[in-house]
Amino acid sequence: MVINILMIVYVLLTFFIGWFFLTHTHKPFLVFHPEENPNLSGIIKFGGWSLVIVGILAAIATIMQNDVFISITLLIGVLDILAVQLMLVHFFPKFK
């Protein structure tokens, strides 16, 4: 029961973060300005779509209640978020 509640929270978080990335591909957010850099915009678009796909997979895994599928989905989500964060680090503003 607890795993289902946590998975629902995880699904909602992945959908929200994915939606946030997709709506900010041409607007500034935090310290990033994807409207000025097409590479950054592409990374954010990729991150948004990949998180939406992970959210769909997590929702399916939650409905199926298959522990192996849930574990694989969580691992894919963690690796996806890690990859997006590592790509975003390259675009941090550099202070001299």
ABEGO torsion letter per residue (X at the ends): XAAAAAAAAAAAAAAAAAAAAAAAAABBBEABBAAABAAAAAAAAAAAAAAAAAAAAAAAAAAAGBAAAAAAAAAAAAAAAAAAAAAAAAABBBBX
